[in-house]
Amino acid sequence: MVIIVRHGETYANVSEGAQPLLTEKGVKQSQQLRDTLEKVPIKKIISSDLDRTLATAKIINEKHDVDIEVDSTYREIYRLIVGGPKLTSRPFRKKEDKNRAESICKSIQSMSDDTLIVTHGNLIRYIIARALSIPKKKCGIFIYLPVVFLF
């Protein structure tokens, strides 16, 4: 089983910030997710290299004590790929991000069991849409809570 989760709420969710940290609510969300996943066997954690995902991964890992693999490949993707708002997007990243998302989807298929991935909302939307074979822009789950998606 591969488990994919979004980081907890950050200050960027409530105001702008370049490298946002988890809010108090985001820490509590991550702690609740940690407690929910306590009895789920997790042998490996992969996290985006950004502070918000690493903080979420570390909180979840308090109940598992496994190595956390930090990988920038799991950073957020360009919003328009999954139907997000145009004004805050970075169009120069579109092709690169789509290729990266496709690479992640392929790697998940061969991933070992009991792996937890901590990443970002738009990338999760992309993965879900691809797994369910629905158009990426129709995967309308804009996620503001940590979410779990199982393969």
Secondary structure by P-SEA (a helix, b strand, c coil): cbbbbbbccccccccccccccccaaaaaaaaaaaaaaccccccbbbbcccaaaaaaaaaaacccccbbbbbcccccccccccccccccccccaaaaaaaaaaaaaaaaaacccbbbbbbbaaaaaaaaaaaaccccccccccccccccccc
